[in-house]
Amino acid sequence: MKILLMTLALVSTSAFAQFVYNYEIPCAETNQIIDSLKSAKYTEKLTWTGNDINDKSMYSLWVNPTTNTWTLLKMSEAKVSCVLGAGTDSKLILGERT
């Protein structure tokens, strides 16, 4: 049993080690970022929010349903937001997948 647990620990550790996060996270005043997302350039709309259980920050997902672009923000209580990710080809999936 010990060998199995050690093997699982090594496999899971090596899986995490393969992910490399190698870019800066842009941050600015929340109002500036939201104004930019709502602007004619992006036309993204707020589609989802959730509160972080650890640091009381809020995550929000902004989507343009026409172009399928998306932006994920993390907002602090100090009214500063950071762009955690942005991309294309967003898809809304509700309920269970079959």
C-alpha positions as CSV (number, residue, x, y, z in Angstrom):
1,M,0.0,0.0,0.0
2,K,2.9,2.4,0.8
3,I,4.4,1.8,-2.6
4,L,1.1,2.6,-4.3
5,L,0.7,5.9,-2.3
6,M,4.3,6.9,-3.1
7,T,3.8,6.2,-6.8
8,L,0.6,8.3,-6.9
9,A,2.4,11.1,-5.1
10,L,5.3,11.1,-7.5
11,V,3.0,10.9,-10.6
12,S,0.8,13.8,-9.4
13,T,3.8,15.9,-8.5
14,S,5.4,15.4,-11.9
15,A,2.1,16.3,-13.6
16,F,1.9,19.6,-11.8
17,A,5.6,20.3,-12.5
18,Q,4.9,20.2,-16.3
19,F,2.7,23.3,-16.2
20,V,4.7,26.5,-16.7
21,Y,3.2,29.9,-16.0
22,N,5.5,32.3,-17.8
23,Y,3.7,35.6,-18.4
24,E,2.9,38.7,-16.5
25,I,-0.6,39.3,-15.2
26,P,-1.9,42.7,-16.2
27,C,-3.6,44.6,-13.4
28,A,-5.3,48.0,-13.2
29,E,-8.2,49.8,-11.5
30,T,-11.3,47.7,-11.8
31,N,-13.3,50.5,-13.5
32,Q,-10.6,50.9,-16.2
33,I,-10.6,47.2,-17.0
34,I,-14.4,46.9,-17.1
35,D,-14.7,50.0,-19.2
36,S,-12.3,48.5,-21.7
37,L,-14.1,45.1,-21.8
38,K,-17.4,46.9,-22.4
39,S,-15.9,49.2,-25.1
40,A,-16.6,48.8,-28.8
41,K,-13.3,47.0,-29.3
42,Y,-14.3,44.0,-27.1
43,T,-18.1,44.4,-26.4
44,E,-17.8,41.8,-23.6
45,K,-20.6,41.4,-21.1
46,L,-20.5,40.1,-17.5
47,T,-21.8,36.5,-17.5
48,W,-20.7,35.0,-14.2
49,T,-19.2,36.0,-10.8
50,G,-18.0,34.0,-7.9
51,N,-16.3,34.8,-4.6
52,D,-13.0,33.3,-3.6
53,I,-13.3,31.5,-0.2
54,N,-9.7,32.3,0.8
55,D,-9.1,36.0,0.2
56,K,-12.6,37.5,-0.3
57,S,-11.7,38.5,-3.9
58,M,-14.2,38.1,-6.7
59,Y,-13.8,36.3,-10.0
60,S,-15.8,37.4,-13.0
61,L,-16.2,36.1,-16.5
62,W,-16.8,38.5,-19.4
63,V,-18.0,37.1,-22.8
64,N,-18.8,38.5,-26.2
65,P,-21.4,36.0,-27.5
66,T,-21.0,37.2,-31.1
67,T,-17.2,36.8,-31.4
68,N,-16.9,34.2,-28.7
69,T,-14.1,36.0,-26.9
70,W,-13.8,35.8,-23.1
71,T,-11.9,37.4,-20.3
72,L,-11.5,36.1,-16.7
73,L,-10.8,38.7,-14.0
74,K,-9.9,38.5,-10.4
75,M,-11.0,41.6,-8.4
76,S,-9.6,42.6,-5.0
77,E,-11.5,44.4,-2.3
78,A,-9.1,47.4,-3.1
79,K,-10.9,47.9,-6.4
80,V,-7.9,46.5,-8.4
81,S,-8.5,43.8,-11.0
82,C,-6.1,41.4,-12.8
83,V,-6.7,39.6,-16.1
84,L,-6.1,36.0,-15.3
85,G,-6.9,34.8,-18.8
86,A,-8.5,35.9,-22.1
87,G,-9.2,34.0,-25.3
88,T,-11.5,32.9,-28.1
89,D,-13.9,30.0,-28.9
90,S,-15.9,30.3,-25.7
91,K,-18.8,27.8,-25.3
92,L,-21.6,27.9,-22.8
93,I,-22.2,24.4,-21.3
94,L,-25.0,24.0,-18.9
95,G,-25.9,20.8,-17.1
96,E,-24.4,17.4,-17.5
97,R,-22.6,16.4,-20.7
98,T,-23.7,13.2,-22.3
